[in-house]
Amino acid sequence: MATPVLMPKIGLTMTEGMVIEWKKKEGEWVDKGEVLFVVETEKVAFEVEAAQSGFLARILVQVDETVPVGEVIGLLTEKEGEKVEWTGKTPEVIPEDRKSGPPEAGTDRGKKIRATPMARRLAKERGLDLESLSSSGIGGRIRMADLESTAGTDAATQGPPEAAGRLVKPSGMRKIIAEKMMAGKRDTAHTYMVASIDATRILEARETLAPAVEKETGVRLTFTDVLMKITAEAIASHPIINTRWTPEGILFFDVIHMGMAMALDEGLIVPVIRDIGSKPVSEIARTRAVIVERGRAGKLTPDDMKGSTFTVSSLGMYGVEEFTAIINVPESAILAVGAVLEKPVVVTKEIVVRPVMKLTLSYDHRVIDGAKAAEFMKTLRERMENPSSVVL
């Protein structure tokens, strides 16, 4: 008896996933609860445990292939060495005297050509006839590798590259990041606005609040925690910032779900602090600490990174003075936070040294006019330079 292994649904919003690693090879035994494969979705990788024990008889979806939730990606069997195939509805045990594997060249594959969803989609985009392709998958299934080998044959006739180098194939996370960054540039009218902020009082506020926050939560209050709280207050005074462009019109959100750009070794992720406007700074610090810990441990789910309405991205810890960030679509704006640096400034006609930081707002000009963006930045500067409203 064979049991299908399905692409799991991790979180409410997941619709498809990419297999990035099989922990077992075909024919190997797997215990119930043992990690069988790793799937990636929304820039997060998850280890998926076997629902039951058995031998991994067939791997139907190869590494780097993306399939919808619920699709069969492998087959487990109770008997060692038992050959099985997936008919599309049920597993079929192959008698020992029957040959299995890919059909020979020129043989009829039947009425329906077997191909992975990603291979079928790419073939359509390239205008390729699936019947003309050789297959390397189980049971004659055409895989992405079959299309790539075809493209590689054409490229080989173009001669050697201009310079020697090392080709590193992008991970699933890197591909998703690339797609989102391109969408951000392609689908929005990016415009930018920069403001310099005297960070004296916001630094003092953090120092004043930090001991009480740590005593209450056990978490160290960061400069970013305070900054996100003040930014949420400024957004509440300018609802146009907390919006989304849609074909039907501009969608105004009732609450602020703030995305927090976070760098991992694998790439950039943007987990969300929900309804940040209603949270005191102590709760923001606690939530941020949990998010960071789960992100580094690879425990974030797609739901943790869905639904943000505005994003803050900070590179100040790297000493970056100023930068522009790409809008995290489908949001309308993102705030880039630079480092706090001691600089000479003029105060009441005298030159003094003050901690200064630069904030850069990237905004979608289809939704937010320049004057509205300037009004928001004015409010943001005033609140950051006088952060009296920040409480535990």
C-alpha positions, 0 to 999 in steps of 0.5 A: 500500500502506498501513501501520497506525500502532499505539499502542505498548507502552512498558514492561512495564506499559502497557495503554493510552495517550492521544494528546496530539499529532500532529506531522504532519497528514493528507497530510504526509510523515514520514521513518522515525525522525521523531517522528510523535505524542506519547502519554501514559500513567501521567503521562509523555509519550513521543515516538513515531517513525515505524517507516517513511517515508510519507504520513500518509493517515489519523488514526484516533485524535484528540488526547485520545483513549485507546486500548489498546496495539496499536490502530491509530491512523493509516495511512501510505501510499506514494503522495501523496494516496492515500485509505485507510480502516481496515476493522478488519482491514486498510487499504482503499484508496479508489478516486478515484471513491468518496466517503469521509468521514463518512456523511450524516445519516440514513444507515445505518452498518451493523451495527456503529457505529464509535466510539473506545473512550473515546467508547463507554465515556463514552456507556455511562456517560451512557446515550447511544445511539450511533446517535443521535449525529452523527459527526465522525471518519474514516469515520463514527467517533464521537469524544469531541468528538461526546459533548462537543458533545452535552453542551455543547448541554444546558449552553447552555440553563442560561444564562451562568456566574456569573463570566467566566473562562478554561477550560483543558482538563486534560491527560491527565496532569492527568486521571490525577492527579485520578483517583489523588487521588480514588481515594486519598481515596475508597478508603482510610481516611485518618488522620494523625500528626505528629512534630517532629524535631530535625534537628541530627544528620541535617544533620551526617550529610549534611555529613559524608558529602557529600564522599565521596559526591560523590567516589565518584558525582559526585552531590551528596548531598541531605538527602532522600537521607539522610532516605529511607535512614533512613525505609527502615530504620525501615520495615524495623523495622515491616513493617505500614507496607510493605503493601497492602490487598487483597480477600483480605487484607493484602499484606506486601512483602518489600522496600521500593520507595520512591516519590519524589514529584516535581513537573514543570511538567505535574504530579506524578509518583512515580518509584520507587527499588527495593529502597531498603533494600539500597542504601547512601546513595551509591547512593540519591543516584546513583539519585535523580539519574538519576531526576530528570534523566530526569524533567525530560527526559521520559524516564521510562517507566511501569515507572519509576513502578510498584510503589512500596510507600511514598512520601516527599513533601517540600515543605521546599524551598518553605519549607512547614512542615507538610502532609498528603499523600494516600496514593499508592494502593494503598500504605498510607502516605505521609510528608510532609516539611516544611522544616527551620526554626530554632526555640526548643526546651527541652533539659534545662530550657533554651531553645535554638535547634535545626533542627526539621522536621515529619513527617506520616504519612498512613496507611490505618487499615484496615491500620495501627492508630494504635498501630502508626503511633505505634510507627513514628513513634517509631522514625523520630524516634529514627533521625533524631535519631541517624543513626549507621547511615547509611553510604556 
